[in-house]
Amino acid sequence: MSEAHIVVKDVNKVFSTPGRDVVALKDINLEVPRGQFVCLLGPSGCGKSTLLNAIAGFALPSSGTILADGQVVTAPGPERGMVFQEYALFPWMTVEDNVAFGLEIKNQPKAQIRATVDKLLQMLSLQDFRSRYPKDLSGGMRQRVAIARVLALDSPIMLMDEPFGALDALTRRNLQDELLRLWAELKKTIIFVTHSIEEAIYLADRIVVMTYRPGTIKKDIVVDLPRLRDPAAAEFNALKRELGQLVMEEQQRHHNDELRMAAVD
C-alpha cells in the first residue's frame, strides 16, 4: 500500500462572507496510499467535510493541489465515488433502478447492468428489496442502497461523509462491519469523515485529527490494532482516551472562540 492514491499538497480553502473571510483549511498536506482506510476526525467546524468535498471536486481549494490517481482534481469524477449522510437516492426510482442509474448514464449494455446490479444487491443483502422505493426502507437500508450505487460505478476511491451518523447504534455497527467486509474484498481506498472517536478507531487504518478553524492536521495516527476490533479492549480504550483528549482540546478552543465572538457582539 505504498503508492499514493490521493495527494493533498499545500491546500488552503477560504470562504468569503459579509465583513470577513473565513479560513476553513490551512496548509493541508496529506498522502493516502492505495487501499488504505483513513478517517478524518474532529469537532464541528474543523473543515473535515470541506476537505472531503475538495477531494471529491465539489469545492475546489483556494490554493494548493489535490491529485487523485496522479491527476489534478478540478471537478467530480467517476474515480471518486461519494456517499453522503443524507442517502441522496432518487425517491421515484426503485432500489435496483437507483443502483443501475450511473451504469445507464454510462450506456453500459443492459445485460452487464443487470449482472452488476444483481451482484451488488446480493453483496449488500438487498436482493429482497429490489422493487421497493426509498420511502419504504429503513435508514440503514437506504444507506446500503447508496453504497451499492457508488460501488456499481467501480470507483477505486470512496469518499464518505458521516454516512452512518443518523443511524441507531445497532444499525450503525452492522453497516460498519459490512463496510469493512466490502473494503477488504474490493480493495478500495476510503476516506471517511466522522465525529465519532469510537467509529474512527473501529474502522480506520489511520486517523487524521483536524483542528478547529482554521482546519489543519493536528495529528496523524496509525491504528495498529488487529481486526475485527473490540471496543472493550484495553488498547482500543487507550487510543480512545488519547483521541478524546486531542478532540476535546479543539472543542474547547471552539467554545472559547464562541465566547469571544459573543463578547464582541
C-alpha positions as CSV (number, residue, x, y, z in Angstrom):
1,M,0.0,0.0,0.0
2,S,2.9,2.4,-0.6
3,E,1.6,4.0,-3.8
4,A,0.0,7.4,-3.1
5,H,-3.6,7.2,-4.4
6,I,-4.6,10.6,-3.1
7,V,-2.2,13.5,-2.6
8,V,-3.3,16.8,-0.9
9,K,-0.5,19.4,-1.2
10,D,-0.4,22.8,0.5
11,V,-4.2,23.1,0.3
12,N,-6.0,26.2,1.7
13,K,-9.7,27.0,1.5
14,V,-11.1,30.4,2.2
15,F,-14.8,31.3,2.2
16,S,-15.8,34.9,1.7
17,T,-18.6,36.1,3.9
18,P,-20.0,39.6,4.5
19,G,-17.5,41.5,6.6
20,R,-14.8,38.9,6.7
21,D,-13.1,35.9,5.1
22,V,-13.3,32.5,6.9
23,V,-10.2,30.3,6.6
24,A,-11.7,26.7,6.5
25,L,-8.5,24.8,5.6
26,K,-4.9,25.9,6.1
27,D,-1.7,24.3,4.8
28,I,-3.2,20.8,4.5
29,N,-0.7,18.1,3.3
30,L,-1.8,14.5,3.2
31,E,-1.0,11.4,1.2
32,V,-3.2,8.4,1.2
33,P,-1.8,5.1,-0.1
34,R,-3.8,2.9,-2.4
35,G,-6.2,0.6,-0.5
36,Q,-5.9,2.5,2.8
37,F,-8.9,3.3,5.1
38,V,-8.5,6.8,6.5
39,C,-10.8,8.6,8.9
40,L,-10.9,12.4,9.2
41,L,-11.8,13.2,12.8
42,G,-12.5,16.4,14.6
43,P,-15.2,18.7,16.1
44,S,-17.8,20.6,14.1
45,G,-16.2,23.4,12.2
46,C,-12.8,21.8,11.8
47,G,-13.1,21.5,8.0
48,K,-13.2,17.7,7.6
49,S,-16.2,17.8,5.3
50,T,-14.7,20.8,3.4
51,L,-11.6,18.7,2.8
52,L,-13.6,15.7,1.7
53,N,-15.6,17.9,-0.7
54,A,-12.3,19.3,-2.1
55,I,-11.0,15.8,-2.8
56,A,-14.3,15.0,-4.4
57,G,-14.1,18.0,-6.7
58,F,-17.2,19.7,-5.4
59,A,-15.4,22.6,-3.7
60,L,-12.0,23.4,-5.2
61,P,-9.3,24.7,-2.9
62,S,-8.4,28.4,-2.9
63,S,-4.8,27.4,-3.3
64,G,-2.8,24.2,-3.4
65,T,-3.3,21.0,-5.4
66,I,-5.2,17.7,-5.0
67,L,-4.2,14.7,-7.0
68,A,-6.3,11.5,-7.4
69,D,-4.6,8.7,-9.2
70,G,-1.9,11.2,-10.4
71,Q,-4.4,13.5,-12.0
72,V,-5.2,17.0,-10.7
73,V,-8.7,17.2,-9.2
74,T,-10.7,20.0,-11.0
75,A,-14.2,18.6,-10.8
76,P,-16.1,15.5,-9.6
77,G,-15.0,12.3,-11.4
78,P,-16.0,8.7,-11.7
79,E,-12.8,7.5,-10.0
80,R,-14.1,9.2,-6.8
81,G,-17.4,7.9,-5.5
82,M,-19.2,9.9,-2.9
83,V,-21.5,8.6,-0.1
84,F,-23.5,11.2,1.8
85,Q,-25.2,11.1,5.2
86,E,-28.5,12.1,3.6
87,Y,-28.5,9.0,1.3
88,A,-29.1,11.1,-1.9
89,L,-31.4,8.5,-3.5
90,F,-33.9,9.2,-6.2
91,P,-37.3,8.8,-4.5
92,W,-39.1,7.9,-7.7
93,M,-36.8,5.0,-8.5
94,T,-36.8,1.5,-7.1
95,V,-33.7,0.1,-5.3
96,E,-32.5,-1.6,-8.4
97,D,-33.1,1.4,-10.6
98,N,-31.2,3.6,-8.1
99,V,-28.2,1.2,-8.2
100,A,-28.3,0.9,-12.0
101,F,-28.6,4.7,-12.7
102,G,-24.9,5.5,-13.1
103,L,-24.4,2.5,-15.3
104,E,-27.2,3.5,-17.6
105,I,-25.7,7.0,-17.8
106,K,-22.5,5.4,-19.0
107,N,-24.5,3.5,-21.6
108,Q,-23.4,0.1,-20.5
109,P,-25.2,-2.9,-22.1
110,K,-28.4,-3.9,-20.3
111,A,-27.2,-7.5,-19.6
112,Q,-24.0,-6.1,-18.0
113,I,-26.0,-3.6,-15.9
114,R,-28.3,-6.4,-14.7
115,A,-25.4,-8.6,-13.8
116,T,-23.7,-5.8,-11.8
117,V,-26.9,-4.8,-10.0
118,D,-27.7,-8.4,-9.1
119,K,-24.2,-8.9,-7.7
120,L,-24.3,-5.8,-5.6
121,L,-27.8,-6.4,-4.3
122,Q,-26.6,-9.8,-3.2
123,M,-23.4,-8.4,-1.6
124,L,-25.4,-5.9,0.4
125,S,-28.4,-8.1,1.3
126,L,-30.7,-6.0,-0.8
127,Q,-32.0,-8.7,-3.2
128,D,-35.4,-9.0,-1.5
129,F,-35.9,-5.2,-1.6
130,R,-35.0,-4.6,-5.3
131,S,-38.5,-3.4,-6.2
132,R,-39.0,-1.2,-3.1
133,Y,-38.8,2.6,-3.2
134,P,-36.6,4.6,-0.8
135,K,-39.6,5.7,1.3
136,D,-40.4,2.1,2.1
137,L,-36.9,1.4,3.5
138,S,-35.3,2.0,6.9
139,G,-32.4,4.4,7.2
140,G,-29.9,1.6,7.3
141,M,-31.3,0.0,4.1
142,R,-31.3,3.3,2.3
143,Q,-27.6,3.7,3.1
144,R,-26.9,0.3,1.8
145,V,-28.5,1.3,-1.5
146,A,-26.4,4.5,-1.6
147,I,-23.2,2.4,-1.0
148,A,-24.3,-0.1,-3.7
149,R,-24.9,2.8,-6.2
150,V,-21.3,4.0,-5.6
151,L,-19.9,0.5,-5.9
152,A,-21.7,0.0,-9.2
153,L,-19.5,2.6,-10.8
154,D,-16.5,0.7,-9.6
155,S,-14.8,3.8,-8.3
156,P,-11.4,2.9,-6.8
157,I,-11.8,5.8,-4.3
158,M,-14.7,6.0,-1.9
159,L,-15.4,9.3,-0.1
160,M,-17.8,9.0,2.8
161,D,-19.2,12.0,4.7
162,E,-20.6,10.8,8.0
163,P,-22.6,8.1,6.2
164,F,-23.8,6.4,9.4
165,G,-24.2,9.5,11.6
166,A,-28.1,9.5,11.5
167,L,-28.5,5.8,12.3
168,D,-29.2,4.0,15.6
169,A,-26.3,2.3,17.3
170,L,-27.1,-1.3,16.3
171,T,-27.7,-0.4,12.6
172,R,-24.5,1.7,12.6
173,R,-22.4,-1.2,13.9
174,N,-23.9,-3.6,11.4
175,L,-23.1,-1.2,8.5
176,Q,-19.6,-0.6,9.8
177,D,-19.0,-4.3,9.7
178,E,-20.5,-4.5,6.2
179,L,-18.3,-1.7,5.0
180,L,-15.2,-3.3,6.4
181,R,-16.1,-6.6,4.6
182,L,-16.6,-4.8,1.3
183,W,-13.4,-2.8,1.8
184,A,-11.3,-6.0,2.4
185,E,-12.9,-7.7,-0.6
186,L,-12.9,-4.9,-3.1
187,K,-9.6,-3.1,-2.1
188,K,-11.0,0.4,-2.3
189,T,-9.2,3.5,-1.0
190,I,-11.6,5.1,1.6
191,I,-11.6,8.5,3.2
192,F,-14.3,8.6,5.8
193,V,-15.5,11.7,7.8
194,T,-16.8,11.1,11.3
195,H,-17.1,13.0,14.6
196,S,-17.3,9.6,16.5
197,I,-14.0,8.6,18.1
198,E,-15.1,5.0,18.6
199,E,-16.2,4.7,14.9
200,A,-12.8,6.1,13.7
201,I,-10.9,3.6,15.8
202,Y,-13.2,0.7,14.8
203,L,-12.8,1.4,11.1
204,A,-9.6,3.1,10.2
205,D,-6.0,2.1,9.3
206,R,-5.2,5.7,10.1
207,I,-6.9,8.6,11.8
208,V,-6.2,12.2,10.8
209,V,-7.3,14.6,13.6
210,M,-8.1,18.1,12.5
211,T,-8.0,21.3,14.4
212,Y,-10.9,23.7,14.9
213,R,-11.0,26.6,12.4
214,P,-8.7,27.1,10.6
215,G,-8.7,23.4,9.8
216,T,-5.2,22.0,9.9
217,I,-3.9,18.5,10.7
218,K,-3.3,18.3,14.4
219,K,-2.1,14.6,14.5
220,D,-1.9,11.7,12.1
221,I,-2.2,8.4,13.9
222,V,-1.7,4.9,12.6
223,V,-4.2,2.5,14.2
224,D,-2.2,-0.7,14.8
225,L,-4.9,-2.9,16.2
226,P,-6.0,-6.3,14.8
227,R,-9.4,-6.6,13.1
228,L,-12.1,-7.1,14.0
229,R,-11.6,-4.6,16.8
230,D,-13.0,-5.0,20.3
231,P,-14.2,-1.6,21.7
232,A,-13.9,-3.1,25.2
233,A,-10.2,-4.0,24.7
234,A,-7.6,-2.1,26.8
235,E,-5.6,-1.0,23.7
236,F,-8.8,0.3,22.0
237,N,-9.7,2.4,25.0
238,A,-6.2,3.7,25.4
239,L,-6.3,5.1,21.9
240,K,-9.9,6.4,22.6
241,R,-8.6,8.4,25.6
242,E,-5.7,9.8,23.5
243,L,-8.0,10.8,20.7
244,G,-10.6,12.1,23.1
245,Q,-8.0,14.5,24.6
246,L,-7.0,15.8,21.2
247,V,-10.6,16.4,20.1
248,M,-11.6,18.0,23.4
249,E,-8.7,20.5,23.1
250,E,-10.2,21.6,19.8
251,Q,-13.7,21.6,21.1
252,Q,-12.6,23.8,24.0
253,R,-10.9,26.1,21.5
254,H,-14.2,26.3,19.6
255,H,-16.1,27.1,22.8
256,N,-13.6,29.9,23.7
257,D,-13.9,31.3,20.2
258,E,-17.7,31.5,20.5
259,L,-17.4,33.2,23.9
260,R,-15.0,35.8,22.4
261,M,-17.4,36.4,19.4
262,A,-20.3,36.8,21.8
263,A,-18.4,39.4,23.9
264,V,-17.6,41.4,20.8
265,D,-21.3,41.4,19.7
